[in-house]
Amino acid sequence: MKLRTKGLLAVASLAIAALWALLGVMHVLAQPATPATAGSLIGLVYDPVTRTEYVAHIDPVTGAAAPIGPGYALCCDVVGLDAALDSAGGRLLAVLSTLGDATPRLYAFDIATGVASASEPLTTSAGVNFLVVDPATSEVLALVFESAANRMRLVQVDPASGAFSPRGAGLANCCSVTTLDAALDAANDRLFAAMRPLDSITPTLYTIDIGTGSLLTATELAPFVSVNYMVFDDDAGVLRALVYDEQSGAERLATIDPATGAINMTGEGAAGCCNLLPTDATLDTGNGWLTLPLIGQGNAPFLFSFGLNTGAVVHQPPLSNQAIHYVKFYTSPPPPVLVLQKAAPEAVAPGAVIEYNLTVDNQGGSAAADGVVRDVLPTGAVLLSASAGAVLEPTTHTQGATLHWSLGALAVNAQRGMSFTVRGPAALVNTDYRVTASGGVQAVGRRPVVTLVGEEISAVDAVIGVTATTAITAAGGDLSVVVPPGAVTSTTSARVVASSRPAGNSGFSDLTFNIVLTDAGGSPLLKLVQPLTITIGYDDESWQTAGVAQESDLTLTQWQAGAWIPLLPCAGCLQDTVGNRFVVVVNQPGLYALSGDFRVHLPSVSRDR
């Protein structure tokens, strides 16, 4: 049997309520809340005794339903033809109406808690036929019939206000609905719906672009076959359907070619079956089933599961005590994956304002809750300003204080930005920044953000090969970095930034430089297989003019864990006072400085004691 309905479903809820009454549907027994787990069948279940709509976990083998949470009281009459699963948001969405009130609303049932909420009334001049959620954006989309214009149109539905935002001009002179659900091919931004033009009896497969709402194709379907339910198999990349084969009198599993309209049926299906229920079908690709409620023998509801490979009925438990409106196979989405990036100028002139910019992206499969960004001011920095929402603790505006931004929820593919400005007398190194969210989700800044403060700023880029020696010269020839063969395991990008002679220093810093190595994947390389050799030249006039007592007070230091650490003495290292040069052998990139009078605090080269 095939259910046919006009696009405008003004009387659908009354017909559906009557259908359930005729079936002698009993109430669902009260059970403790059972959270949905990964790979579980969930559905909307109506309890006529308590007059409550629940989201429930459903056993596809036994048909037993276990309610999740309190549900929604005095609800609901079914209005839309199908429900939509928002896996990323953990919600099951359906267009329903409160008992005794025909006003359609978009209801959202939380899959974890069972708590439900309803939108403001939907636009009443349009009948909502199909409902889907775009997994890439979590946008709720619907095909609605606008009776005044005799057209079917794709709209975005606001889950809170119920407002429709049309996409495109819609399909003119369209359509009578012939299936009970639509199928979303999210990877290709396509929505499939089997419908009839208003002036034709020929069933047609419409393919609609969900981004623009425009019609991509309209393909006539094969005769003598009624397409009742459709789902898109993302794993196999095929459009699957449950069809009624009028020639064999059986409900059969099939695939549909959207380009030709060809319907290829699999197996013998369920003979002498079935009368349709106002529900939808769902795919369990893990078990290889298509599952949905149907009216089977004895005019009673059953939960049918058809094998995708064989087309045979693999399970058929009775549903005599349950009114299951919609079913969806819920696979817990991948967790949120937060990516934190931070940028600052590589070098600035003394006294210049330094601006830090942070961005947080959620590149995972579900929303992140209660996001918080924390950034500790680097040593030597004085905070000048911060973007909206920033909280400083303690309120000292100097090193060690922490800036906090509360992000709240961060949806899939959402991005947030924040910034702050500081001023510092010398090289600033920021290494302590992170974002955290509920459930232990976090991203910790991996790359030290270094800004040199000084004059005569220079930068050199190079590519380090695996088998050849690479020599990098910077700072007007005063700095040489030699990377031997075998120091890296793959082609690596190198950048050396140097600044000379910062102004206003009471000590002496002839050269500060930062060596940054990045692998082919864009990740920082923090250690070399073979050490590199750094040679730094200097002139006597510089340290003598600065008041350094003797040449032996010069030293080469590296920034490590918040402090400048002298490198000499070390194996293979030397200070050549005749040739005015330092040579050090190290296996780490990073920030280095040639300094004098190291035993006294140097404002030009910040360090912790």
C-alpha positions as CSV (number, residue, x, y, z in Angstrom):
1,M,0.0,0.0,0.0
2,K,1.2,3.5,-0.8
3,L,0.4,6.6,1.2
4,R,-0.2,9.7,-1.0
5,T,-0.5,13.1,0.4
6,K,-0.6,16.7,-1.0
7,G,2.2,19.0,-0.1
8,L,0.1,21.0,2.3
9,L,-0.5,18.6,5.3
10,A,-3.3,20.5,7.0
11,V,-5.2,17.3,8.0
12,A,-2.2,15.0,8.4
13,S,-2.2,15.1,12.2
14,L,-5.8,14.0,12.5
15,A,-5.4,11.2,10.1
16,I,-2.3,10.0,11.9
17,A,-3.9,10.1,15.3
18,A,-6.9,8.1,14.0
19,L,-4.5,5.5,12.5
20,W,-2.8,4.9,15.8
21,A,-6.2,4.7,17.6
22,L,-7.4,2.0,15.1
23,L,-4.3,0.0,15.9
24,G,-5.2,-0.2,19.5
25,V,-1.9,1.3,20.6
26,M,-1.2,0.9,24.3
27,H,1.1,3.1,26.4
28,V,4.8,2.6,26.8
29,L,5.7,1.3,30.2
30,A,7.6,3.8,32.4
31,Q,11.2,2.8,32.6
32,P,14.3,4.6,34.0
33,A,16.0,6.9,31.6
34,T,18.4,5.0,29.4
35,P,21.0,7.1,27.5
36,A,21.4,6.4,23.8
37,T,24.8,4.9,23.1
38,A,27.0,4.8,20.0
39,G,25.3,2.6,17.4
40,S,21.8,2.5,18.9
41,L,18.4,2.8,17.3
42,I,16.4,5.7,18.7
43,G,12.9,6.9,18.0
44,L,10.0,9.1,19.0
45,V,7.5,7.2,21.0
46,Y,4.0,8.3,22.1
47,D,2.5,7.2,25.4
48,P,-1.3,7.8,25.1
49,V,-1.9,7.2,28.8
50,T,0.4,10.0,30.0
51,R,0.0,11.8,26.7
52,T,3.7,12.3,26.4
53,E,6.1,12.1,23.5
54,Y,9.4,10.5,24.4
55,V,12.7,10.0,22.7
56,A,13.5,6.3,23.4
57,H,16.1,3.7,22.8
58,I,14.6,0.9,20.7
59,D,15.9,-2.7,20.4
60,P,15.6,-3.6,16.7
61,V,15.5,-7.3,17.6
62,T,12.8,-7.4,20.3
63,G,11.1,-4.1,19.5
64,A,11.3,-3.0,23.2
65,A,11.5,0.7,23.8
66,A,13.3,2.3,26.8
67,P,12.4,6.0,27.3
68,I,15.2,8.5,27.6
69,G,14.3,11.2,30.1
70,P,11.0,13.0,30.8
71,G,9.8,13.7,27.2
72,Y,7.3,16.4,26.4
73,A,3.8,16.3,28.0
74,L,0.6,16.9,26.1
75,C,2.4,16.0,22.9
76,C,2.2,15.3,20.1
77,D,0.3,15.0,16.9
78,V,2.6,14.3,13.9
79,V,2.7,17.0,11.3
80,G,5.8,16.5,9.2
81,L,6.5,13.3,7.2
82,D,9.9,12.6,8.7
83,A,12.2,13.5,11.5
84,A,15.8,14.8,11.3
85,L,18.8,13.6,13.3
86,D,21.3,16.3,14.3
87,S,24.1,14.0,15.4
88,A,26.6,16.8,16.1
89,G,24.1,18.6,18.3
90,G,22.8,15.3,19.9
91,R,19.2,16.1,19.0
92,L,16.2,14.5,17.3
93,L,14.1,17.0,15.5
94,A,10.5,16.7,14.3
95,V,7.6,18.9,13.2
96,L,4.8,18.1,15.7
97,S,1.8,19.9,17.3
98,T,0.6,20.0,20.8
99,L,-2.4,17.8,21.5
100,G,-5.6,19.8,20.8
101,D,-3.6,22.5,19.0
102,A,-3.0,22.1,15.3
103,T,-0.2,24.8,15.4
104,P,3.0,23.1,14.0
105,R,6.2,23.6,15.9
106,L,9.7,22.3,15.5
107,Y,10.4,20.0,18.5
108,A,14.0,19.2,19.5
109,F,14.6,16.1,21.8
110,D,18.0,15.9,23.5
111,I,19.3,12.4,22.8
112,A,21.3,12.2,26.0
113,T,18.8,13.5,28.5
114,G,15.4,13.2,26.7
115,V,14.6,16.8,27.5
116,A,12.5,18.4,24.8
117,S,11.9,21.9,23.7
118,A,9.6,23.5,21.1
119,S,10.1,26.4,18.8
120,E,7.7,29.3,18.3
121,P,4.9,28.4,15.8
122,L,6.1,27.6,12.3
123,T,4.9,29.6,9.3
124,T,1.4,28.3,8.9
125,S,1.0,29.2,5.2
126,A,3.5,26.5,4.3
127,G,3.2,22.7,4.9
128,V,6.4,21.1,6.1
129,N,6.9,17.9,4.3
130,F,10.5,16.8,4.7
131,L,13.1,17.7,7.4
132,V,16.9,17.2,7.3
133,V,19.9,18.5,9.1
134,D,23.1,19.5,7.2
135,P,25.8,17.8,9.2
136,A,28.4,20.2,8.0
137,T,26.6,23.3,9.3
138,S,24.0,21.8,11.7
139,E,21.4,23.9,9.8
140,V,17.8,22.6,9.9
141,L,16.4,22.4,6.3
142,A,12.9,21.5,5.2
143,L,10.9,21.1,2.0
144,V,7.7,23.1,2.4
145,F,4.7,23.4,0.1
146,E,3.5,27.0,-0.4
147,S,-0.1,26.6,-1.3
148,A,-0.6,30.2,-2.4
149,A,2.1,29.9,-5.0
150,N,1.6,26.2,-5.8
151,R,5.3,25.5,-5.3
152,M,7.6,23.4,-3.2
153,R,10.5,25.3,-1.7
154,L,13.6,24.6,0.4
155,V,13.9,26.6,3.5
156,Q,16.1,26.9,6.5
157,V,14.2,26.6,9.8
158,D,15.3,28.5,12.9
159,P,15.0,26.0,15.8
160,A,14.1,28.7,18.3
161,S,11.9,31.1,16.4
162,G,10.4,28.7,13.9
163,A,11.1,31.3,11.1
164,F,11.7,30.1,7.6
165,S,14.5,31.4,5.4
166,P,13.8,30.4,1.8
167,R,16.6,29.2,-0.4
168,G,16.0,29.8,-4.1
169,A,12.8,30.4,-6.0
170,G,11.4,26.9,-5.4
171,L,9.9,24.4,-7.7
172,A,6.9,25.9,-9.6
173,N,3.7,23.7,-10.0
174,C,5.1,21.2,-7.6
175,C,4.4,18.9,-5.9
176,S,2.3,16.0,-4.5
177,V,4.4,14.0,-2.1
178,T,4.9,10.3,-2.9
179,T,7.5,9.3,-0.3
180,L,7.4,9.5,3.5
181,D,10.9,10.8,3.8
182,A,13.6,12.6,1.8
183,A,17.2,11.6,1.5
184,L,20.2,13.8,2.1
185,D,23.5,13.3,0.3
186,A,25.5,15.6,2.5
187,A,28.9,15.0,0.9
188,N,27.5,16.4,-2.4
189,D,25.0,19.0,-0.9
190,R,22.0,17.2,-2.5
191,L,18.5,16.4,-1.3
192,F,16.5,13.7,-3.0
193,A,12.7,13.6,-2.8
194,A,10.2,11.5,-4.8
195,M,7.2,13.7,-5.7
196,R,4.7,14.4,-8.5
197,P,4.2,17.6,-10.4
198,L,0.8,19.0,-9.6
199,D,-0.4,18.5,-13.2
200,S,1.0,15.0,-13.6
201,I,0.6,11.5,-12.2
202,T,4.2,10.5,-13.1
203,P,6.4,10.0,-10.0
204,T,9.6,12.0,-10.3
205,L,12.8,12.0,-8.4
206,Y,13.8,15.6,-7.7
207,T,17.4,16.4,-6.8
208,I,17.8,19.8,-5.1
209,D,21.0,21.7,-4.2
210,I,20.7,22.4,-0.5
211,G,23.0,25.4,-0.7
212,T,21.0,27.4,-3.2
213,G,17.6,25.6,-3.2
214,S,17.9,25.2,-7.0
215,L,16.7,22.2,-8.9
216,L,19.6,20.0,-10.2
217,T,17.6,17.2,-11.9
218,A,14.1,15.9,-12.2
219,T,14.0,12.3,-13.3
220,E,10.9,10.2,-14.0
221,L,10.9,7.0,-11.9
222,A,10.0,3.5,-13.2
223,P,6.3,2.6,-13.5
224,F,4.6,-0.1,-11.4
225,V,6.9,0.6,-8.4
226,S,5.9,2.9,-5.5
227,V,8.8,4.5,-3.7
228,N,7.8,4.7,-0.1
229,Y,10.9,5.5,1.9
230,M,14.4,6.8,0.8
231,V,17.7,7.1,2.6
232,F,21.2,7.9,1.3
233,D,23.9,5.5,2.2
234,D,26.9,7.7,2.8
235,D,29.3,4.7,3.1
236,A,28.3,3.1,-0.2
237,G,27.4,6.4,-2.0
238,V,24.1,5.1,-3.2
239,L,20.4,6.1,-2.8
240,R,18.5,3.3,-1.1
241,A,14.8,2.9,-1.0
242,L,12.0,0.7,0.2
243,V,9.5,0.3,-2.6
244,Y,6.3,-1.5,-3.2
245,D,6.5,-3.8,-6.2
246,E,3.0,-3.9,-7.6
247,Q,3.8,-6.9,-9.8
248,S,5.0,-9.2,-7.0
249,G,2.9,-7.5,-4.2
250,A,5.9,-7.2,-2.0
251,E,7.7,-4.5,-0.1
252,R,11.3,-4.6,-1.4
253,L,14.6,-3.0,-0.8
254,A,16.1,-1.2,-3.8
255,T,18.6,1.3,-5.1
256,I,17.7,4.2,-7.3
257,D,20.0,5.8,-9.9
258,P,19.3,9.6,-9.6
259,A,20.5,10.2,-13.2
260,T,18.2,7.7,-14.9
261,G,15.5,7.0,-12.4
262,A,16.2,3.2,-12.7
263,I,15.1,1.2,-9.7
264,N,17.1,-1.9,-9.0
265,M,15.4,-4.2,-6.4
266,T,17.3,-6.6,-4.1
267,G,15.9,-9.9,-3.0
268,E,12.2,-11.0,-2.6
269,G,11.5,-8.6,0.3
270,A,8.3,-9.0,2.4
271,A,5.5,-10.6,0.5
272,G,2.0,-9.4,1.2
273,C,3.4,-6.4,3.0
274,C,2.9,-3.6,3.9
275,N,0.6,-0.8,4.9
276,L,2.6,2.3,5.7
277,L,3.0,4.2,8.9
278,P,3.7,8.0,9.1
279,T,7.3,7.4,10.0
280,D,10.7,7.2,8.3
281,A,13.3,4.6,7.5
282,T,16.9,4.6,8.9
283,L,20.1,2.9,7.9
284,D,22.2,0.7,10.3
285,T,25.3,0.4,8.1
286,G,27.1,-1.4,11.0
287,N,24.7,-4.4,10.8
288,G,23.8,-3.8,7.2
289,W,20.1,-3.2,7.8
290,L,17.4,-0.7,6.8
291,T,14.9,-0.4,9.7
292,L,11.5,1.1,10.0
293,P,8.0,0.5,11.5
294,L,5.3,-0.9,9.1
295,I,1.9,-2.4,9.3
296,G,2.3,-6.1,8.7
297,Q,0.1,-9.2,9.0
298,G,-3.1,-8.9,11.1
299,N,-3.1,-5.1,10.5
300,A,-0.6,-4.8,13.4
301,P,2.6,-2.7,13.6
302,F,6.0,-4.4,13.4
303,L,9.6,-3.1,13.4
304,F,11.0,-4.4,10.1
305,S,14.7,-4.7,9.4
306,F,15.8,-5.5,5.8
307,G,19.3,-6.8,5.0
308,L,21.0,-4.4,2.7
309,N,22.8,-7.1,0.8
310,T,20.0,-9.7,0.5
311,G,16.9,-7.6,0.7
312,A,15.4,-10.2,3.1
313,V,13.6,-9.4,6.3
314,V,16.1,-10.2,9.1
315,H,14.0,-9.0,12.0
316,Q,10.3,-8.3,12.5
317,P,9.4,-7.8,16.2
318,P,5.8,-6.7,16.9
319,L,5.1,-3.2,18.2
320,S,1.6,-3.8,19.6
321,N,2.3,-1.8,22.8
322,Q,4.2,1.1,21.2
323,A,3.4,4.0,19.0
324,I,6.7,4.7,17.3
325,H,6.5,7.8,15.2
326,Y,10.1,8.1,13.9
327,V,13.2,6.0,14.0
328,K,16.8,7.0,13.5
329,F,20.0,5.0,13.9
330,Y,22.2,7.1,16.1
331,T,25.9,6.8,16.0
332,S,27.6,9.0,18.5
333,P,29.4,11.7,16.4
334,P,33.2,12.1,16.7
335,P,34.1,14.3,19.7
336,P,34.9,17.9,19.3
337,V,38.4,18.6,18.1
338,L,39.6,22.1,19.1
339,V,42.5,23.7,17.2
340,L,44.1,26.7,18.7
341,Q,46.4,29.0,16.7
342,K,48.2,32.1,17.8
343,A,50.0,34.8,15.8
344,A,52.2,37.8,16.6
345,P,54.7,39.9,14.7
346,E,58.1,38.2,14.4
347,A,59.9,41.4,15.4
348,V,59.1,45.0,16.2
349,A,61.1,48.2,16.9
350,P,61.7,49.2,20.5
351,G,58.6,50.7,22.1
352,A,56.2,49.3,19.5
353,V,52.8,47.8,20.4
354,I,52.7,44.0,19.9
355,E,49.3,42.5,19.0
356,Y,48.6,38.8,19.7
357,N,45.7,37.2,17.7
358,L,44.2,33.8,18.8
359,T,41.7,31.7,16.8
360,V,39.9,28.6,18.0
361,D,38.3,26.2,15.5
362,N,36.2,23.2,16.2
363,Q,37.2,20.7,13.6
364,G,35.6,17.7,15.3
365,G,32.2,16.0,14.7
366,S,30.3,17.5,17.6
367,A,29.9,20.8,19.4
368,A,32.2,21.8,22.3
369,A,30.6,23.0,25.4
370,D,31.8,25.6,28.0
371,G,34.9,26.6,26.0
372,V,37.5,28.8,27.8
373,V,40.7,30.3,26.3
374,R,43.5,31.0,28.7
375,D,46.7,32.9,27.8
376,V,49.4,33.7,30.3
377,L,51.2,37.0,29.6
378,P,54.8,36.4,28.6
379,T,57.8,37.4,30.7
380,G,58.5,41.1,30.3
381,A,55.2,42.0,28.8
382,V,52.9,44.8,30.0
383,L,49.2,44.4,28.9
384,L,47.7,47.4,27.1
385,S,44.3,46.1,25.9
386,A,42.3,43.0,25.2
387,S,39.3,42.1,23.0
388,A,35.8,41.9,24.3
389,G,35.0,39.4,27.1
390,A,38.6,39.2,28.4
391,V,39.1,38.8,32.2
392,L,42.5,39.3,33.7
393,E,43.6,37.4,36.8
394,P,45.3,38.8,38.8
395,T,44.8,42.3,37.5
396,T,48.5,43.2,37.4
397,H,48.8,43.8,33.6
398,T,52.2,42.2,33.8
399,Q,54.0,38.9,33.3
400,G,52.3,35.9,35.0
401,A,48.8,37.3,34.8
402,T,46.3,35.2,32.8
403,L,43.7,36.4,30.3
404,H,40.5,34.4,30.2
405,W,37.8,34.4,27.5
406,S,34.6,32.3,28.0
407,L,33.4,31.0,24.6
408,G,30.3,29.0,25.7
409,A,29.3,26.4,23.1
410,L,31.4,26.1,19.9
411,A,29.5,24.4,17.1
412,V,31.1,22.1,14.5
413,N,33.2,24.1,12.1
414,A,32.7,27.3,14.2
415,Q,35.6,29.6,14.7
416,R,36.2,32.3,17.4
417,G,38.8,35.0,17.5
418,M,40.3,37.1,20.3
419,S,43.3,39.4,20.7
420,F,45.3,41.5,23.1
421,T,48.2,44.0,22.9
422,V,51.3,44.4,25.0
423,R,54.5,46.3,25.0
424,G,57.9,44.8,26.0
425,P,61.5,45.9,26.3
426,A,63.0,42.8,24.7
427,A,62.3,39.5,23.1
428,L,58.9,38.1,24.3
429,V,58.2,34.4,24.3
430,N,54.6,33.2,24.8
431,T,54.3,29.5,25.4
432,D,51.4,29.1,27.8
433,Y,48.1,29.4,26.0
434,R,45.3,26.9,25.7
435,V,41.6,26.3,25.2
436,T,39.5,23.9,27.2
437,A,36.0,22.6,27.0
438,S,33.7,20.2,28.9
439,G,34.6,16.5,28.9
440,G,38.3,17.0,29.0
441,V,38.5,18.5,25.5
442,Q,41.4,20.8,25.1
443,A,44.1,22.2,22.8
444,V,47.4,23.4,24.1
445,G,49.5,25.8,22.2
446,R,52.4,23.8,20.8
447,R,54.4,26.5,19.0
448,P,56.2,29.1,21.0
449,V,55.1,32.6,19.8
450,V,58.3,34.7,19.7
451,T,58.5,38.4,19.0
452,L,61.9,40.1,18.9
453,V,62.3,43.7,20.0
454,G,65.2,45.5,18.5
455,E,66.8,47.2,15.5
456,E,68.3,46.0,12.2
457,I,65.7,43.3,11.9
458,S,66.3,40.6,9.3
459,A,64.6,37.3,8.3
460,V,65.9,34.5,6.1
461,D,64.0,31.4,4.8
462,A,65.5,28.2,3.7
463,V,64.7,24.6,2.9
464,I,66.5,21.8,4.7
465,G,67.0,18.5,2.8
466,V,67.6,15.1,4.3
467,T,70.9,14.3,2.6
468,A,72.6,17.6,2.0
469,T,74.3,20.2,4.2
470,T,72.2,23.4,4.5
471,A,73.9,26.7,5.4
472,I,71.8,29.8,6.4
473,T,73.4,33.2,6.8
474,A,71.5,36.1,8.5
475,A,72.0,39.4,10.4
476,G,74.3,40.8,7.8
477,G,76.7,37.9,8.0
478,D,77.1,37.9,11.7
479,L,75.0,34.8,12.1
480,S,75.5,31.4,10.5
481,V,73.5,28.3,11.0
482,V,74.8,25.0,9.4
483,V,72.5,22.0,9.3
484,P,74.3,18.7,8.6
485,P,73.0,15.8,6.4
486,G,70.7,13.5,8.4
487,A,69.6,16.2,10.8
488,V,66.0,15.9,9.6
489,T,64.0,12.9,8.4
490,S,62.0,14.8,5.7
491,T,62.2,18.0,3.9
492,T,61.9,20.8,6.4
493,S,61.2,24.6,6.2
494,A,63.5,26.9,8.2
495,R,63.1,30.5,9.1
496,V,65.7,32.6,11.0
497,V,64.7,36.0,12.3
498,A,67.3,38.2,14.0
499,S,67.4,41.7,15.6
500,S,70.5,43.5,16.6
501,R,71.4,46.0,19.3
502,P,68.1,46.9,21.1
503,A,68.0,50.5,22.2
504,G,67.9,51.6,25.8
505,N,69.5,48.5,27.3
506,S,71.6,49.0,30.4
507,G,73.4,45.8,29.8
508,F,74.4,44.5,26.4
509,S,72.6,42.3,23.8
510,D,74.4,42.4,20.5
511,L,72.2,39.8,18.7
512,T,68.9,38.0,19.4
513,F,67.7,35.4,16.9
514,N,64.9,32.8,16.6
515,I,65.3,29.6,14.6
516,V,62.0,28.0,13.6
517,L,61.8,24.7,11.8
518,T,58.5,23.3,10.4
519,D,57.9,19.9,8.9
520,A,56.0,19.2,5.6
521,G,52.7,18.9,7.6
522,G,53.1,22.4,9.1
523,S,54.0,21.1,12.6
524,P,56.9,22.6,14.5
525,L,60.0,20.5,14.6
526,L,61.4,20.7,18.2
527,K,64.4,18.5,18.0
528,L,67.0,17.4,15.4
529,V,68.4,14.0,14.7
530,Q,71.9,15.5,14.3
531,P,72.9,18.8,15.9
532,L,73.3,22.0,14.0
533,T,76.2,24.5,14.4
534,I,75.6,28.1,15.1
535,T,78.3,30.7,14.6
536,I,77.9,34.3,15.9
537,G,80.3,37.1,15.1
538,Y,80.6,40.3,17.1
539,D,83.0,43.4,17.3
540,D,84.9,44.7,20.3
541,E,83.5,48.2,20.0
542,S,80.0,47.0,20.7
543,W,80.6,45.4,24.1
544,Q,83.2,48.0,25.1
545,T,80.9,50.9,24.3
546,A,78.1,49.2,26.3
547,G,80.3,49.1,29.4
548,V,80.9,45.4,29.6
549,A,84.0,45.0,31.8
550,Q,85.7,42.3,29.8
551,E,85.2,40.1,26.8
552,S,84.9,37.0,28.9
553,D,81.6,38.4,30.3
554,L,80.0,37.8,27.0
555,T,77.9,34.6,26.7
556,L,75.5,32.9,24.4
557,T,72.2,32.0,26.0
558,Q,69.1,30.0,25.0
559,W,65.5,30.6,26.2
560,Q,64.4,27.5,28.1
561,A,61.3,27.1,30.3
562,G,61.0,30.9,31.0
563,A,64.6,31.7,31.5
564,W,67.8,32.5,29.6
565,I,70.3,29.6,30.1
566,P,74.0,30.0,29.2
567,L,75.1,27.4,26.7
568,L,78.9,27.5,27.3
569,P,80.7,25.4,28.3
570,C,79.3,22.6,26.0
571,A,80.8,19.9,23.8
572,G,82.0,21.3,20.5
573,C,81.3,24.9,21.7
574,L,83.9,27.7,22.0
575,Q,84.3,31.4,22.4
576,D,87.1,32.7,20.1
577,T,88.1,36.1,21.6
578,V,90.7,36.5,18.9
579,G,88.3,36.0,16.0
580,N,85.4,37.6,17.9
581,R,83.0,34.7,17.5
582,F,81.0,32.1,19.4
583,V,80.5,28.6,18.1
584,V,77.9,26.3,19.6
585,V,76.5,22.9,18.7
586,V,72.9,22.3,19.6
587,N,70.1,19.9,18.5
588,Q,67.2,22.3,19.1
589,P,65.8,25.2,17.2
590,G,64.5,28.1,19.3
591,L,65.4,31.5,20.7
592,Y,69.0,32.5,21.3
593,A,70.8,35.7,22.4
594,L,74.4,36.9,22.5
595,S,74.5,38.9,25.8
596,G,77.0,40.6,28.1
597,D,77.2,41.1,31.8
598,F,75.0,38.0,32.3
599,R,75.4,38.1,36.0
600,V,73.3,41.2,36.2
601,H,69.6,41.4,35.2
602,L,69.3,42.7,31.6
603,P,66.1,44.5,30.7
604,S,67.1,43.9,27.1
605,V,67.0,40.1,27.5
606,S,64.3,39.1,30.0
607,R,64.8,36.1,32.1
608,D,63.6,34.6,35.4
609,R,65.9,33.9,38.4
